[in-house]
Amino acid sequence: MMGADYYETAEQIASNLAREKPHLGIGRNCRIRRAIIDKNTRIGDGSTLSPDGKPDGTYAGGAVVIRDGILVVPKGALIPPGTVV
């Protein structure tokens, strides 16, 4: 997992909450297996991400890619809360 290039201000966090946009980073109660998570991503609370049993391709509206049994969340991706891949 990569980090983030910046911290969000209190105003940005409040704006994200009002728009139901996940915070920068990984939300609460997420389950993630065999994954590479690039920087500046937003993974919403309660998401489950795993490449197990899935063919290579794109998932979650293009926010997730599976290649050779590894799940990749590209730089700057936004994964809504409760997403299951």
SULGI-V268272 format. One record per residue. N is the residue number from 1. SS is DSSP state (h for helix, s for strand, l for the rest). Layout:
N,SS  N,SS
This chain:
1,l  2,l  3,l  4,l  5,l  6,l  7,l  8,l  9,l  10,h  11,h  12,h  13,h  14,h  15,h  16,h  17,h  18,h  19,l  20,l  21,l  22,l  23,l  24,l  25,s  26,s  27,l  28,l  29,l  30,l  31,s  32,s  33,l  34,l  35,s  36,s  37,s  38,l  39,l  40,l  41,l  42,s  43,s  44,l  45,l  46,l  47,l  48,s  49,s  50,l  51,l  52,l  53,l  54,l  55,l  56,l  57,s  58,s  59,s  60,h  61,h  62,h  63,l  64,s  65,s  66,s  67,s  68,l  69,l  70,s  71,s  72,s  73,s  74,l  75,l  76,l  77,l  78,s  79,s  80,l  81,l  82,l  83,l  84,s  85,l
